[in-house]
Amino acid sequence: MTTQEDIAVATAAMARVPLLSNIRIEDGTIERLGGLTNMVYRIEGLDGLYCLRVPGKGTEEYIDRAIEKTTSYAAAKTGVSPEVLHFGDDGIMVTTYLDGCETMSPDALRSLPGAPTRAALAFRQLHESGETFPFRFDLFSMIDGYLEHLGKLGVTEFPDGYHAAVRDAESVREALNAHELPLTACHCDPMCENMLDDGERMWIIDWEYSGMNDPIWDLGDFSVEASFEPGHECEMLEAYLGRPPTPAEHGRFILYKAMCDLLWTLWGLIQHATDNPAEDFWDYAITRFARCRTLMDDPAFAGHVAAVKAGA
């Protein structure tokens, strides 16, 4: 639902963008779209449709907008993301609006025929593009950085057992560091809502956390966000690789499924600490960590760690 406050935020942002500053409310429409930390709007003017992103309050504390600007333009060059029409120093961004696309959800990704395959092909197009993103998305450095930020926010309450899980994850760090892993341009935050499907292909949006990373991270994280069953995972991995995964590849996939929840638990705690009203972020953090702990405690998890360490 688009409120008067939404319209006020959007029009104030539009005034700062030459491309949109001449659009009058009476000549078009402003519609609030989704977004957990930012405000996103569909803008319709006499000359077409635009997508306007206004940064959420406080996001500049943990998101480098200059890096995001470079990455957003590079992602558009790969053909998997819409054209960037404006990206200001204030973080306000305008892209072309992808009309006729459905914003994905876990239910849609599990039920739409071929959706896991279309997502896999979009990720492969990104990963094989040859683009170089300026940020190195390093899982354990991100965890350390988020813990430091939470300390500055005065946060002392964590899900029970969180710090023990970080210590347990040292075996994962050792396994991933045992062999040189591929680094490609990756999205790194593949929430379902960051995928738009037109029925023939998937588009990927929102490059705030993107960077150079092991491409299997995107697949593992995406599987978690979509609540994929083994059949969906098999479809996605085989469409991406063009063959069944090796034990080491499947192992990295499983390890990243656990580690993305270990990382994004901290992101949820940051949102909770800064009173983000988008949802109950304490419950978000608790849920993500419980899922991480369940996977790490699975007897099969040690075998995946060993397969990654062996490089088999």
HUPEUR-V765139 format. One line per field, one symbol per residue. ss: DSSP state (~ for helix, > for strand, _ for the rest). phi: phi as a letter, one per 40 degrees, with the letter a starting at -180 (. if undefined). psi: psi as a letter, one per 40 degrees, with the letter a starting at -180 (. if undefined). A space follows every 50 residues. Layout:
ss->???
phi->???
psi->???
//
This chain:
ss->___~~~~~~~~~~~__________~~~_>>>>______>>>>>>>__>>> >>>>____~~~___~~~~~~~~~~~~~~_____>>>>_____>>>>____ _>>__~~~~~~___~~~~~~~~~~~~~________>__~~~~~~~~~~~~ ~~_________~~~~~~~_~~~~~~~~______>>>_____~~~>>>___ _>>>______>>>_~~~~~~~~~~~~___~~~~~~~~~~~~_____~~~~ ~~~~~~~~~~~~~~~~~~~~~~~_______~~~~~~~~~~~~~~~~~___ ~~~~~~~~~~__
phi->.ccccdcccccccdccbdcbccccdccabbbcbcicbbbbbcbbbcbibb bbbbcccgcccbbcccccddccccccccgcbccccaacccgcbbbccccg bbccbdccccbcdgcdcccdcccccccccgcbccbccbdccccdcccccc cccgcbcbddgcccccccccccdcccccbcbcbbcbcgbccdccbbbbgb abbbbgbcbcacacccddccccccccfccdccccdccccccgacccdccc ccdcccdcccccccdcdcccccccgcccaccccdccccccccccccccdc ccccccccccgc
psi->hhiddddddddddddehddedehideeaihhhaahdeihhihhhadeaii hhhhiihededehhdddddddddddddeeeiihhdhhideehihiihgie ihhiiddddddhhedddddddddddddedeihieihghdddddddddddd ddeehehiihedddddddedddddddedihiihihidefgideehhhedd iiihigfdeiahihdddddddddddefiiddddddddddddeiiiidddd dddddddddddddedddddddddefhedagedddddddddddddddehde ddddddddddf.
//
